[in-house]
Amino acid sequence: MPATTLYRGGRIYSPTHPRATALLVDGNQIVWLGTDEEAPAHADTVVDLEGALVTPGFVDAHVHATDTGISLLSLDLSDAQDATDVLDRVAAAARRLPADAVLLGHGWDESGWPHQRPPSAQELDRAAEGRRVYLAQASVHSAVVSSALMAAAENLPAAEGYDPQGWQRRDAHHVVRAIALSSLTASQRADAQRAALRRAASLGIVAVHECGGPEISSEADFTALLRLAATEPVPEVYGLWAELESAAKAVELGAVGAGGDLFVDGALGAQTAHLRQPYLDTDGCGYGYLTAEQVTAHLLDCDRHGVPGGFHAIGDQAISTVLEGFAAAAARIGVERLRAARHRIEHAEILDRDLIRGFVEYGIVASMQPAFDRLWGGTDGMYARRLGVERALASNPLGSLNGVGVPLAFGSDSPVTPLDPWGTVRAAMTHHNPVQRITLRAAFAAHTRGGWRSVGKDFEGVLAPGAPASFAIWDWDGDVIGGLPDLVPAGADQPEKEAPLPVCRRTVRRGTVIYDIEGEQTGG
């Protein structure tokens, strides 16, 4: 028979049992909640919570696991101060590598540098002593690479976005990215995936949505991750496969949806998100990669195979293209069938009222990353330099979407921003634009139940008898409001990034302990 575990002496976040201090797990389910005094007399194991807080585990609704693992194991440039700083770090890292190795780095953001110029290919050649170098920009939609890496791609000069000086965007970035990632052995890839999922577990994350596809990973990478998650004590992985009109393939690969990063445009950081009005710091309005007709065809293909679809769309022109495609699909199969499918738009950063109305009409899930505003929003961040202050403050309109009932699912887009669930919740509460802030309860729901609901699991993400035993135990010395940690004390507006957040003590996925602060990774 499955073992039973009684957790007692804590603070349980359960809207249906607000006074609960204890819960009983039998196998993979919660079978009882209540007070310590009412607790069952017998259990195979008793865990003293010592006043800790217990909440449903988080769901990160947009990750790239292999890239996240690589970022954890490779050169982190997120705090680099300028191109010279990057080159110094590359030189130091290169000295530790074999001459034939590919040096991988990530996270640089030139928008805040004094000269806003990344290193050139020739500078990387010198720093890395001729090694192949791939350094992804913070948006992961562009990268600077060395001449040696460019030379490995014969077709690179013909690709859209090619820059002989080394900064590759658009199709050129896909080409150099594929070369860089192909340098990983199967063992290295598994190590990266395992590192990413273990990191997620240590942060109270019980499930992630992996956004794969032929332009951003590979079928082998995608299926290997799903196998790893099914056989090891790590968070669950729900795969989204982004390939146009390939719903049948998505199902064959084990995906739960044919979407995720199916690119309708690029990214604001790379100046490739498709906008209605031009960027302020470069010519043009970015790029659209799909037509409305292609969006329609993809939605109809998803309908035929009974899976939700989804699209990466950041700029208002890209989102308009998606909604035009939805309108044509609705004319073919009806609005209600579209609504029932729970199609998604990833990121959805630049929106107006008319575009938000389309989300409501078609029941579209907004899979969003509040950390984007935290890192790049406001009056003097990267968005303001790219778009102007007015558009920057209107971006990532969490409050407007939540206020009209658009289903939200929060994630990190890791490694674009770090896995950081409580930081994400606080970012949603402290949006640079006060109008776009949402409450603690709404933000927490978007990062827990919102992720479950977007993959059709409506009864998960809550602590109640009969629910799956997927939860996290937190050390938290601060106040609690409505059962959740008070992340933004009264009077605080934009708390410092270093302000304390709950620390995960244990993560349990369907009754299995996948992280414990005392024993680190465990298969308990």
ZAPA-399071 format. One line per 4 residues: their letters; for each residue x, y, z of C-alpha. Coordinates in steps of 0.25 Angstrom, whole numbers, plus 2048, in hexadecimal, padded with zeros to 3 digits. Example, Ala and Ser with C-alpha at 12.3 -4.5 7.8 and 13.67 -1.06 7.14 Angstrom:
2
AS> 831,7EE,81F | 837,7FC,81D
//
This chain:
524
MPAT> 800,800,800 | 805,80E,7FE | 80B,815,809 | 804,820,811
TLYR> 80B,82D,815 | 805,837,81F | 80A,845,81F | 806,84D,82B
GGRI> 80A,85A,833 | 809,863,827 | 801,86D,81F | 7F9,867,814
YSPT> 7F5,870,808 | 7E7,869,805 | 7DB,873,802 | 7D2,867,805
HPRA> 7D9,864,812 | 7DE,872,817 | 7E1,86D,825 | 7E9,861,821
TALL> 7F7,85F,828 | 7F8,850,823 | 7F6,847,817 | 7F7,838,814
VDGN> 7FD,832,808 | 7F9,824,804 | 801,820,7F7 | 800,82B,7ED
QIVW> 7F4,832,7F3 | 7F0,83B,7FE | 7E5,834,806 | 7E3,83D,812
LGTD> 7E5,84B,817 | 7E2,851,824 | 7E8,856,831 | 7F3,84F,839
EEAP> 7E9,84B,844 | 7E0,844,839 | 7EB,83D,832 | 7EB,82E,830
AHAD> 7F1,826,83C | 7F9,81D,833 | 802,820,826 | 80F,819,821
TVVD> 817,826,822 | 814,832,82A | 81B,83F,825 | 81C,84B,82F
LEGA> 81A,858,827 | 81F,860,832 | 816,86C,82E | 81A,86B,81F
LVTP> 810,870,814 | 80A,865,80A | 805,869,7FD | 802,863,7F0
GFVD> 80E,861,7E7 | 811,86B,7DC | 80F,868,7CD | 819,870,7C4
AHVH> 811,871,7B7 | 81D,874,7AE | 82B,86E,7AF | 836,869,7A6
ATDT> 83C,85F,7AF | 848,85B,7A7 | 84C,86A,7A5 | 849,86C,7B4
GISL> 852,861,7B8 | 85D,867,7AF | 85C,874,7B5 | 85D,86E,7C3
LSLD> 86A,867,7BE | 870,871,7B4 | 875,87F,7B4 | 86B,889,7BB
LSDA> 86C,897,7B5 | 85F,89C,7BA | 867,8A6,7C3 | 871,8AA,7B9
QDAT> 874,8B9,7B9 | 878,8BB,7AA | 87F,8B4,79F | 88D,8B4,7A5
DVLD> 887,8AD,7B1 | 881,8A3,7A8 | 88E,8A1,7A1 | 896,89F,7AF
RVAA> 88C,895,7B3 | 88D,88D,7A6 | 89C,88D,7A7 | 89C,888,7B5
AARR> 892,87D,7B1 | 899,879,7A4 | 8A6,876,7AC | 89F,86B,7B3
LPAD> 89A,864,7A6 | 8A0,85B,79C | 8A4,862,78F | 899,85B,787
AVLL> 88E,85E,791 | 882,867,78F | 881,872,799 | 873,875,79D
GHGW> 86E,881,7A4 | 861,889,7A7 | 85A,895,7AC | 861,8A1,7A8
DESG> 858,8AD,7A6 | 85F,8B9,79E | 853,8C2,7A0 | 858,8C7,7AD
WPHQ> 867,8C8,7A9 | 86E,8D5,7A7 | 870,8D3,798 | 866,8C8,796
RPPS> 86F,8C0,78D | 872,8B1,78F | 87F,8AB,78C | 882,8A8,77D
AQEL> 886,89B,777 | 894,89F,776 | 895,8A3,785 | 88F,896,789
DRAA> 899,88F,780 | 8A5,896,788 | 89E,894,795 | 89B,885,793
EGRR> 8A8,882,78C | 8A1,87D,77F | 897,875,786 | 888,874,781
VYLA> 880,87E,78A | 871,87F,78B | 86C,88A,795 | 85C,88B,795
QASV> 857,899,798 | 84D,89A,7A4 | 841,899,79B | 847,88C,795
HSAV> 842,891,787 | 850,895,783 | 85E,892,786 | 86D,896,784
VSSA> 876,88C,77E | 884,88A,77B | 88A,889,76C | 88D,87A,76F
LMAA> 87E,877,772 | 879,87F,766 | 883,877,75D | 87C,86A,761
AENL> 870,86F,75A | 871,870,74B | 863,875,749 | 864,880,754
PAAE> 867,88C,74A | 85A,889,743 | 851,889,74F | 848,894,753
GYDP> 84F,89C,75F | 85D,898,75B | 868,8A2,760 | 876,8A0,75D
QGWQ> 87A,8A7,769 | 874,89C,771 | 867,8A0,777 | 85D,897,771
RRDA> 84E,899,771 | 842,892,76B | 845,886,762 | 854,888,763
HHVV> 852,886,772 | 84B,879,770 | 856,874,768 | 861,878,772
RAIA> 859,873,77D | 857,865,777 | 866,864,775 | 869,868,783
LSSL> 85F,85F,78A | 863,853,780 | 871,854,787 | 86A,84E,794
TASQ> 86B,83F,796 | 85F,837,79A | 865,836,7A8 | 868,845,7A9
RADA> 859,848,7A4 | 854,83E,7AF | 85C,845,7B9 | 857,853,7B5
QRAA> 849,84E,7B5 | 84A,848,7C3 | 851,854,7C8 | 845,85D,7C3
LRRA> 83B,854,7C9 | 842,852,7D6 | 843,861,7D7 | 834,862,7D5
ASLG> 831,858,7E0 | 83A,860,7EA | 831,86C,7E7 | 824,865,7EA
IVAV> 820,862,7DC | 819,855,7D9 | 816,856,7CA | 81C,85E,7BE
HECG> 817,860,7B0 | 823,85D,7A7 | 822,866,79A | 829,85E,78F
GPEI> 82A,85E,780 | 832,85C,774 | 837,86B,775 | 83B,86B,784
SSEA> 83E,85D,787 | 83D,84F,780 | 834,843,780 | 83F,83C,787
DFTA> 840,846,792 | 831,847,794 | 82F,838,796 | 83B,836,79E
LLRL> 836,840,7A8 | 828,83A,7A9 | 82F,82C,7AB | 838,832,7B6
AATE> 82C,838,7BD | 824,82C,7BD | 82F,823,7C3 | 836,82C,7CD
PVPE> 831,834,7DA | 830,841,7D3 | 824,84B,7D0 | 81A,846,7C6
VYGL> 81D,84B,7B8 | 811,84E,7AE | 817,850,7A0 | 812,85A,796
WAEL> 817,858,788 | 818,864,77F | 818,860,770 | 80E,866,766
ESAA> 802,85C,763 | 809,851,76A | 7FF,84D,775 | 800,83E,771
KAVE> 80F,83F,773 | 80D,846,780 | 804,83B,785 | 80E,830,780
LGAV> 819,837,788 | 811,837,795 | 80E,846,795 | 801,84B,79B
GAGG> 800,856,792 | 804,85B,784 | 809,869,788 | 812,870,791
DLFV> 81D,877,78A | 817,876,77C | 81C,883,778 | 813,88E,772
DGAL> 81E,898,775 | 82B,89A,77D | 82E,8A1,78A | 82F,8AF,78F
GAQT> 83E,8AD,794 | 842,8A9,786 | 839,8B4,77F | 832,8A9,777
AHLR> 824,8A9,77E | 81A,8AE,774 | 814,8BC,778 | 80A,8C5,772
QPYL> 812,8D1,774 | 822,8D1,772 | 82C,8CF,77C | 833,8DC,782
DTDG> 841,8D6,781 | 841,8CF,774 | 83B,8D0,766 | 82E,8C9,764
CGYG> 823,8C1,76C | 82A,8B4,76D | 825,8A7,766 | 819,89F,764
YLTA> 81C,890,761 | 80E,88A,75F | 802,88F,757 | 7F4,88F,75D
EQVT> 7F1,884,752 | 7FC,87B,758 | 7F7,87E,766 | 7E9,879,762
AHLL> 7EE,86D,75B | 7F6,869,768 | 7E9,86B,771 | 7E1,862,767
DCDR> 7EC,858,768 | 7EC,858,777 | 7DD,857,777 | 7DE,84A,76E
HGVP> 7E7,844,777 | 7E1,848,784 | 7EC,850,78A | 7EE,85E,78E
GGFH> 7F6,867,786 | 7FE,874,789 | 807,87F,784 | 813,887,788
AIGD> 80E,895,786 | 814,8A1,78D | 811,8AE,785 | 803,8B4,782
QAIS> 804,8B1,773 | 808,8A2,776 | 7FC,8A1,77F | 7F3,8A7,775
TVLE> 7F8,89D,76B | 7F5,892,775 | 7E7,897,778 | 7E4,899,769
GFAA> 7E7,88A,767 | 7DE,887,773 | 7D2,88E,76D | 7D4,886,760
AAAR> 7D5,879,767 | 7C8,87D,76F | 7C1,87F,762 | 7C4,871,75F
IGVE> 7C2,869,76C | 7BB,873,775 | 7BF,87B,781 | 7BC,871,78B
RLRA> 7C5,866,786 | 7D0,870,786 | 7CD,874,794 | 7CC,866,799
ARHR> 7DA,863,793 | 7E1,86D,79C | 7EB,872,792 | 7F6,87A,797
IEHA> 7FE,887,794 | 80C,887,79A | 811,894,79F | 806,89E,79A
EILD> 80E,8AA,79E | 809,8B6,795 | 7F9,8B6,796 | 7EE,8C0,795
RDLI> 7DF,8BE,799 | 7DB,8B9,78B | 7E6,8AE,78C | 7E2,8AB,79A
RGFV> 7D4,8A9,795 | 7D8,89E,78B | 7DE,897,797 | 7D1,897,79E
EYGI> 7C9,893,792 | 7D1,887,78E | 7D5,883,79C | 7E3,884,79A
VASM> 7ED,881,7A5 | 7F7,88C,7A7 | 804,885,7AB | 80C,891,7B1
QPAF> 819,894,7B8 | 818,89F,7C2 | 827,89F,7C4 | 828,8A6,7B6
DRLW> 822,8B3,7BC | 82A,8B1,7C9 | 837,8B1,7C1 | 834,8B9,7B5
GGTD> 828,8C2,7B7 | 826,8CF,7BE | 82A,8DD,7B9 | 839,8DB,7B7
GMYA> 83A,8CC,7B4 | 83D,8C5,7A7 | 82E,8C6,7A3 | 82E,8D5,7A4
RRLG> 83A,8D6,79C | 835,8CD,791 | 826,8D2,791 | 825,8DF,799
VERA> 820,8E0,7A7 | 811,8E0,7A3 | 812,8D2,79C | 81B,8CD,7A7
LASN> 812,8D0,7B2 | 806,8CA,7AA | 80E,8BD,7A7 | 80B,8B0,7AE
PLGS> 7FD,8B4,7B2 | 7FA,8AA,7BD | 7F0,8B2,7C4 | 7E8,8B5,7B7
LNGV> 7E8,8A6,7B4 | 7E4,8A1,7C1 | 7DA,8AC,7C3 | 7D1,8A6,7B8
GVPL> 7D3,898,7BB | 7DE,894,7B1 | 7E4,887,7B7 | 7F3,889,7BB
AFGS> 7FE,87F,7BC | 80B,885,7C1 | 819,880,7BE | 827,884,7BD
DSPV> 82B,881,7AE | 838,87C,7B5 | 843,87E,7B2 | 83E,88C,7AD
TPLD> 83B,88F,7BB | 83E,886,7C7 | 835,87B,7CD | 830,884,7D8
PWGT> 821,881,7DC | 820,88A,7E8 | 827,895,7E1 | 81E,893,7D5
VRAA> 812,895,7DF | 818,8A1,7E5 | 81B,8A7,7D7 | 80C,8A6,7D3
MTHH> 808,8AD,7E0 | 812,8B8,7DE | 811,8BB,7CF | 818,8C8,7CB
NPVQ> 80A,8CD,7C7 | 801,8CD,7D3 | 7F5,8CB,7CA | 7FB,8BD,7C6
RITL> 7FD,8B8,7D3 | 7F6,8AC,7D8 | 7F3,8A6,7E6 | 7FB,89C,7ED
RAAF> 7F0,892,7EC | 7EE,894,7DD | 7FD,893,7DB | 7FF,887,7E3
AAHT> 7F3,880,7DC | 7F9,884,7CE | 806,87D,7D2 | 7FF,870,7D7
RGGW> 7F1,86D,7D3 | 7F3,875,7C6 | 7FE,86C,7C1 | 7F6,860,7C4
RSVG> 7E9,865,7BE | 7F0,869,7B1 | 7F4,85A,7AF | 7E6,855,7B2
KDFE> 7E8,851,7C1 | 7DD,85A,7C7 | 7DD,853,7D5 | 7EC,854,7D8
GVLA> 7F4,85F,7DF | 7EC,85F,7EC | 7ED,858,7F9 | 7E1,850,7FC
PGAP> 7DD,842,7FF | 7DD,83A,7F2 | 7E7,844,7EC | 7F5,83F,7E7
ASFA> 7FF,841,7F2 | 807,84B,7EA | 80C,856,7F4 | 818,85E,7F9
IWDW> 81C,861,808 | 821,86E,80A | 829,875,815 | 823,883,816
DGDV> 825,88C,822 | 81D,898,81D | 80E,89A,81E | 803,892,817
IGGL> 7F7,898,810 | 7EC,88F,80D | 7F5,883,80E | 800,888,805
PDLV> 80D,88F,808 | 80C,89E,809 | 816,8A1,7FE | 813,8B0,7FD
PAGA> 812,8B6,80B | 809,8C2,80C | 80F,8CF,807 | 819,8C8,7FE
DQPE> 818,8CB,7EF | 824,8C5,7E8 | 82B,8BC,7F2 | 83A,8BA,7F0
KEAP> 83E,8AD,7E8 | 845,8A8,7F5 | 838,8A9,7FE | 836,89B,804
LPVC> 82D,891,7FE | 828,884,803 | 833,879,803 | 82F,86B,7FE
RRTV> 831,860,809 | 82B,854,801 | 824,852,7F4 | 81A,846,7F2
RRGT> 815,842,7E5 | 809,838,7E5 | 80E,833,7F3 | 81D,831,7EF
VIYD> 827,83B,7F5 | 82F,841,7EA | 836,84B,7F2 | 83A,84C,801
IEGE> 843,857,806 | 849,84D,80F | 84D,843,805 | 84C,84B,7F8
QTGG> 847,842,7ED | 83F,836,7F1 | 836,82B,7EC | 82F,829,7F9
//
